[in-house]
Amino acid sequence: MVAQKVKDFYFFNCINRHKMTTLTPSYHAENYSPDDNRFDLRPFLMSPRFEVQFAAIDEAVAAAAKSSSGKRPAEVASGGSVKRAAK
């Protein structure tokens, strides 16, 4: 569950990264100006697959599931015990 949320975050962050950059520079008539993103050199066109990183996440989840074999899979995925609603 948490692993899928992490994967979704990185996927959607990657496919929407281009919206966070300013493609055309602004004209600043004064010496003082707010940040105009000229020095933001982070890549903004990336492949959203993250094959190596997502494989590492899947391996970590599988290792956690294997090491805590006494717990149910929902407990392993959530990182703790699953709370049940009172009847």
Buried (B, 14 or more C-beta within 10 A) or exposed (E): EEBEEEBEEBBEEBEEBEEEEEEEEEEEEEEEEEEEBEEEEEEBEBEEEBEEEBEEBEEEBEEBBEEEEEBEEEBBBBEEEEEEEEE
